């Protein structure tokens, strides 16, 4: 599989031995960052148990980049499937974390709606959308709630 490309991008980034091995399933990952920020200890829960992995800030940057690229390629391939990625989105919906709070604010500079999701056990994240898209999504949410309540 060395040298295969998808959409002009490499489908794999490193050469690896292709002899069959048992593959572990990722169940959960948690990071504890050192007080000085130079490294972190990753606790990785898999189908075979827990592993601890120390990672430096330099390694983290490369790891995050690789994960983003892999995720983008996965989504590209899922959207090209017969169901147009519906099963992938269904899986994401089932595993979505439960927000402890949701805050809406307007960006004074652009007028965009910024939605901040806060969690009890992880860092918050925010999503920026144009007001028109927000209002359209709000209307879709209302229709979905009405449909599911009957």
Secondary structure, 3 states (H helix, E strand, C coil): CCCCEECCEECCCCCCCCCCCCCCCEEEEEEEECCCCCEEEEEEEECCEEEEEEEEHHHHHHHHHHHHHHHHHHHHHHHCCCCCCHHHHHHHHHCCCCCCEEEEEECCCCCCEEEEEECCCCCCEEEEECHHHHHHHHHHHHHHHHHHHC
